[in-house]
Amino acid sequence: MAEIERIVILTGAGISAESGIDTFRSAGGLWEQHRIEDVATPEGFARNPDLVLNFYDMRRAALADAEPNAAHMALGRLEREFAGELLLVTQNVDDLHERGGSGRVLHMHGELKSALCSACETRAPWLGTLIDRPACPVCQAPSLRPDVVWFGEMPYQMGRIYQALEACDLFVSIGTSGAVYPAAGFVQEARSHGARTLELNLEHSEGSRMFHETRLGLASRLVPEWVDEVLAG
């Protein structure tokens, strides 16, 4: 892979599932106990803010019991040792990539450990709860909400993402369902500009046919193997 100089990686819930983070479809998980419309949309927040705030407080608290797995650690190693350009775009709102050693992470769907003020639009690091309506650290309004992009809202830094997709030599999708746009369209965007495309997933995604290659298995096995290939040149 000596010809590869610019890599864009997209990660989804599948890379964190082995660390105990619930996915949308995990049996018995937090998502199964609530309708997406109730806890992951602006309308749901308007109807029942206590339900939504408590839901994300629970998810934030659960991060304390989660640890980065071999896939996160391998991507951290790739960032340290790869000589070219690398952008890691994640749909996940956990901090396992950072704890796994990755510093160039773009959270397109926001972060659990951040709060957004509905009044002044300030984003601030947040480790506590939101259910008790704490004051915004800037405007003091009791209007903090999770800094998470809900369905119907625009993901963060899309301009930067598309710029990277246009320029990359290799696009790699890890642990994504291929069902949620705009991320599901990234493979087509990268491929249309001449990039090679690779999918690493537990099972075929809805967009598997768009990839040049798909490898199936646990992320904790597939990702370290792929990183070894890249770094071996």
N, C-alpha and C positions, 0 to 999 in steps of 0.2 A: 504493500500500500504506500510505497514511497511517493507516488504521484499525488496523494491526497494532501492538500494544504489547508483546506477550510472545511470544517465539520460543523453541522448543526444537528443537535440531538434533541428530540422531543421525548419527554417521559410522562407517563400517566400513572394511574392508581396501581397498576400491576407491579411497578417496581417497589412500591412501599407495602404491598400486601404481605410479603414475607416478614416484614417488621411488625406486623400486627395492626396496621392501619386499615380500617374498614374501607372497602370499595362500595360503590353504589349497589353492587349485586351480592355482597357478602351475606350469607345466611346468618340471621341472628344479630347482625351488626346495627349500628346506629341508623344507617340509611333505611334498613328494612322496617324500622319502627316508626318512620315518618314518611309522608308523601313528599316528593321533591318539591311539589308546588307549595307546600306549607313552610319549608325550611330553606329553600334555595331560590327564592324569587323575591323581587321587591314587593309584589302583591302580598305574598305570605307574611313578610315583615310588617307591612302596613296593617294586616288583619290581626296578627297576634305577635307583637314584638317580643313578649316574654318567652314564648315558645322558641323563637328563633335565637334569641340571645342565650338562652339556657342550652340549646342544642350546640351552639358553637363554643360555649364555655366548657361543655363536656368534651368536645373534640380537642380543644386546647389542652385541657387537663390530661387527656389520654396520651398526649405526646411525651409526657414524663416517663411513661412505661415503654416507649418505643425506642429502638436503637437502629442506626443505619446497618443495612445488611451488606453482603459481599458485592452486590451490584452498585450500591451507592459508593462504597469504598473504591471500587474499580474505576468509576467515573472521576473520582477525586484524583486517583493516580494518573488517569489520562490527562487531566488538566495540567498536572505538574510536569509531565514528561513529554507531552506532544509538542513538537516544535512549531506547528502551524497555528492557525486561528481556530478557536473552539467557542461555540455558544451553546449553553445548555438551557433549553426552554422547558419548563415543567408546568403541567396542568395541576400539580399537587400543591396543596397549601401547607403541608408540613415542612419542617426544616431539616429533613434527613439528608438531603444533598449537601447542605452546608456542614452538617456534622460529619458527613462522610469525606469532607475535604475539598468540596467544590466551592469556588469563590465566584465564578462567572455564571451565576444562575439568574435567569429571568423568570419570575413567577407570574405567568400570564393571567392566572386566576386569583392572584392575591396571596396573602399569608395569614395563617391563624395567629401568629405572634405579632400582629399589627392591628390597629384600630383605625377606623375612618370616621371623621366627624361629618355628620350630615349637614351641619350648619356652615362650617368654614372650609370643609373639604381637606383639612389637615390629616395626614397619615402619620401615625406615631407608633413606635414599638410598644407592644402591650402584652404583658404576661399574666395579668390578673383576670378577674371576671368582668363582664359587662352587664350582667343581669341587674345589678344594683345602681345602674345609671350613673357611673362616675363622670366627673366633669372633663370636658376636653382640655388638654394641657395648654392650648393656645387661647381659645375664645371662652373657655369656662362653661360652655353650654352643656347640658346633660344629654348630648345627642350623639354619643359614640355608637357605632355599629361595627360588626366584623368587617375587616378590610379584605373581603372575599367577593369575587366577581360572581354574581348570581345569574341564573338563566335570564336572558333578556337584556343584560348589561354588556358593555363593550370590554373585552379583555384588555389588559395593560400592554403598552409598548408594541402595538401591532406593526407600526411603521418600521421599527428596528428589526422585528422578526422577519418581515417580508424582505427587507434589504439583505439580511443574512441568508435567507433562502435563495435569493436570486444569485448570490455570489458563491455559494458553497459548492464543493466538489462531491460531498457525501452528506446525505440526510439519513439519520437513523432514528427510528421510532421504537420506543421501548415501553412495553406494558400499557398500551393504549387500546381502547375498544374501536377506534375509528368511527365512532358514532356521533361525536360532539364537534360541531363546527364553531369557529373556523379552524381549529387544530386538525380536524379530519381532512382538510384540504391542503395541508402543508406538503404532503408527499407529491401531489400533483403540481404544486407551485415549484418545488425544488426540481422535479423531474423535467418540467417544461423548460427549465433553464440549463439543462444538461447534466444535472447531478446524478450520481448513482444513488440508489435508495435501498435501504435495508430495514427489515422489520424483525425485532426480537420480541417475542410474545409467548404467552402460555398457550394460546390457541389463535387460530386465524382471526384477524379483525375484519370489520366490515369493508376495510379498504385494502385487504391483502393483495388483491389482484393488481393494484397500482405499483407495488414494489418490485424491484428487480429480483430481490431475494427475501425469503422469509425463513427464519429459524425459530422453531418452536421448543419451548421448555421453560424451566424456572429462570427468572431474571438473575438470580444469584449464581447460576452456572453460565448462562449464555453471555452475560455482560462481561465478566472477567475474561472469558475465552476470546471474545471479540476485541477487547482492549489489548490483550496480549498480541493479537494479530496486527493491530494497528501499530503498536510500539515496536514490533519486530520488523516492520517495514516490508 
